[in-house]
Amino acid sequence: MLKRVLSVENVSKVYKSGSITVKALEHISFSLEKGEFAAIVGPSGSGKSTLMNVLGTIDKPTGGEIYIDGVAVSKMSGNELADFRNKKLGFVFQSFNLIKGLDAEKNVELPLMVTNLSSAERKKRADELLVGLGLGHRLKNKPYQLSGGEQQRVAVARALVNKPAMLLADEPTGNLASQQSNEVIKILRRISEEDGVTVVMVTHNMDLTKHCDRILHIKDGKLEQNRVM
């Protein structure tokens, strides 16, 4: 029996500025199972980024509820959310967001610094991930010594080091050449299939969606299509 990792139930997000009201998300509902790879697509201004922020617990919905690994996240306090986010979620961004002064190994170790793991265990876990992503020869290289594709692989390793239930990837190939994009997307596919991590990716590149199990098409803040591939 498949385990449900994400449930989005009638979620809305409204922004108000004076007399102006913007409905960024309207009554969105869908669910994802363990190891499912989903793409969120849609035109600019459709609500994709807002939905990603809500799924990542960076922003709270105005209405509805989100369950991640069975937990209703909107009912958590700020400190509880920060702890939950660090334990259950991994993030990959278009701009990599690596710390320039740290080598690949130390960048991957960063999310573990707030855990009770020893320095030896942190190093072991980071090295295993980097080796598995083909970067065993780059452990001590700093970001400026890495290609764009290598930097993004370091970012993926960092997102996985806490063994999250769900990985959120916001335009993860947006700054990469086509060959590097294909490498990164295949890594995300492998993570979902072999490690059972649920992956949610925002992308403008429809060609990448052929690697996904599900496509969620957002338009004007509404879920226009929920298509299983």
C-alpha positions in Angstrom: 0.0 0.0 0.0 1.4 3.4 -1.0 2.0 6.0 1.7 0.6 9.4 1.2 3.2 12.1 1.9 1.4 15.2 0.8 -2.3 16.2 1.0 -3.4 19.6 -0.1 -7.1 20.2 0.9 -9.0 23.1 -0.5 -6.1 25.5 -0.1 -6.5 29.2 -0.9 -4.1 32.2 -0.4 -5.3 35.7 -0.5 -3.1 38.8 -0.3 -4.6 42.2 0.8 -3.1 45.6 0.4 -5.5 48.3 1.4 -8.7 47.9 -0.6 -7.0 45.6 -3.1 -7.4 41.8 -2.8 -5.4 39.3 -4.8 -6.5 35.7 -4.9 -3.1 34.0 -5.5 -4.5 30.5 -4.9 -8.1 29.3 -5.0 -9.4 26.1 -3.6 -6.6 23.8 -4.6 -6.7 20.1 -3.7 -4.4 17.2 -4.7 -2.3 14.6 -3.0 1.1 12.9 -3.7 2.3 9.5 -2.6 5.7 8.4 -1.4 8.3 8.5 -4.2 6.0 10.4 -6.6 7.6 13.0 -8.9 5.3 15.9 -9.7 5.8 19.0 -11.8 4.0 22.3 -11.2 3.6 24.2 -14.5 1.7 27.2 -15.7 2.2 30.8 -17.1 4.0 33.5 -15.2 1.8 34.9 -12.4 -0.3 31.8 -12.3 0.4 31.0 -8.6 3.2 28.4 -9.0 5.6 30.2 -6.7 2.9 30.9 -4.1 1.9 27.2 -4.1 5.6 26.2 -3.7 6.0 28.6 -0.8 2.9 27.2 0.9 4.0 23.6 0.3 7.4 24.5 1.8 5.7 26.0 4.9 7.4 29.3 4.1 3.9 30.9 3.8 0.7 29.8 5.4 -2.6 29.4 3.4 -5.5 31.7 4.0 -7.8 28.8 3.9 -7.7 25.0 3.7 -5.1 22.7 5.1 -1.8 21.0 4.1 -0.8 17.7 5.5 2.9 16.6 5.1 3.7 13.1 6.3 0.3 13.2 8.1 0.9 16.4 10.0 -1.3 19.5 9.6 1.3 22.1 9.1 -0.8 25.3 9.4 -1.5 24.5 13.1 2.2 24.8 14.0 4.0 27.7 15.6 7.0 29.4 13.9 9.6 27.4 15.9 7.7 24.1 15.4 7.5 24.8 11.6 11.3 25.6 11.4 12.1 22.3 13.1 9.6 20.4 11.0 10.9 22.0 7.8 14.5 21.0 8.6 13.5 17.4 9.4 10.9 16.7 6.7 11.6 19.0 3.7 14.5 19.5 1.3 14.8 22.6 -0.9 16.6 23.0 -4.3 16.7 26.5 -5.9 17.4 27.8 -9.4 20.3 29.9 -8.0 21.9 27.0 -6.0 22.2 29.1 -2.8 25.6 27.6 -1.8 27.8 29.3 0.7 30.7 30.7 -1.2 33.3 30.3 1.5 32.5 26.6 2.2 33.6 23.6 0.2 31.1 21.1 -1.2 31.3 18.8 1.8 30.7 21.6 4.3 27.8 23.0 2.2 26.1 19.7 2.4 26.7 19.3 6.1 25.0 22.7 6.9 21.4 21.3 7.6 22.9 18.8 10.0 24.6 21.5 12.2 21.4 21.8 14.3 21.1 18.1 14.9 22.8 15.9 17.5 25.0 14.1 15.0 28.7 14.1 15.6 31.0 15.9 13.2 32.2 12.4 12.0 28.6 11.3 11.2 27.8 14.6 9.5 30.9 14.2 7.3 30.1 10.6 6.5 26.5 11.4 5.5 27.6 14.3 3.3 30.4 12.4 1.6 28.1 9.4 0.9 25.6 11.7 -0.9 28.2 13.6 -2.9 29.9 10.3 -3.9 26.5 8.9 -5.0 26.0 12.0 -7.1 29.3 11.6 -8.9 31.1 14.3 -6.9 33.5 12.2 -4.8 36.4 14.1 -6.5 34.9 17.5 -5.6 34.4 17.2 -1.8 36.9 20.0 -1.0 36.1 22.3 -3.9 34.3 25.5 -3.3 31.4 26.7 -5.4 33.5 28.9 -7.7 35.6 25.8 -8.6 32.5 23.9 -9.7 30.4 24.0 -12.9 26.8 25.0 -12.7 25.7 21.3 -13.0 28.1 20.3 -10.2 26.9 23.2 -8.0 23.3 22.0 -8.5 24.3 18.5 -7.6 25.8 19.8 -4.3 22.5 21.6 -3.7 20.6 18.4 -4.3 22.9 16.6 -1.8 22.3 19.3 0.8 18.6 19.0 0.3 18.7 15.2 0.9 21.2 15.1 3.8 18.4 15.2 6.4 16.6 12.4 4.7 13.4 14.4 4.0 10.0 13.0 3.1 9.6 15.6 0.4 12.0 17.6 -1.8 10.8 20.9 -3.3 12.7 22.0 -6.4 12.0 25.6 -7.7 13.2 25.8 -11.4 16.2 23.5 -10.5 17.5 23.6 -14.1 16.8 27.2 -14.9 20.4 28.3 -14.9 21.8 25.2 -16.5 22.7 24.2 -20.1 20.6 21.4 -21.6 23.0 18.6 -20.9 23.4 19.7 -17.3 19.6 20.1 -17.0 19.2 16.5 -18.1 21.7 15.3 -15.6 19.9 17.1 -12.7 16.5 15.9 -13.8 17.7 12.3 -14.0 19.0 12.6 -10.5 15.7 13.9 -9.2 14.0 11.0 -11.0 16.4 8.5 -9.4 15.8 10.0 -6.0 12.1 9.5 -6.2 12.3 6.0 -7.7 15.1 4.5 -5.6 15.0 6.5 -2.4 11.3 7.0 -2.2 11.5 10.8 -1.8 8.4 12.6 -3.0 9.7 15.4 -5.4 7.7 18.5 -6.3 9.3 20.6 -9.1 8.2 24.0 -10.5 9.4 24.4 -14.1 8.7 26.4 -17.2 10.4 23.7 -19.3 7.7 21.4 -20.5 10.3 19.0 -21.9 11.3 18.1 -18.4 7.8 17.0 -17.4 8.3 13.7 -19.4 10.4 12.5 -16.5 7.5 13.1 -14.0 4.7 10.9 -12.7 2.2 13.8 -12.5 1.7 17.3 -13.9 -0.2 19.9 -12.0 -1.1 22.8 -14.2 -1.9 26.1 -12.4 -3.6 29.0 -14.1 -5.0 32.1 -12.4 -4.5 30.6 -9.0 -6.5 27.5 -9.8 -5.6 23.9 -10.5 -6.6 23.6 -14.1 -5.3 20.1 -14.6 -4.0 17.2 -12.5 -2.6 14.7 -15.0 -1.0 11.4 -14.2 1.6 10.5 -16.7 
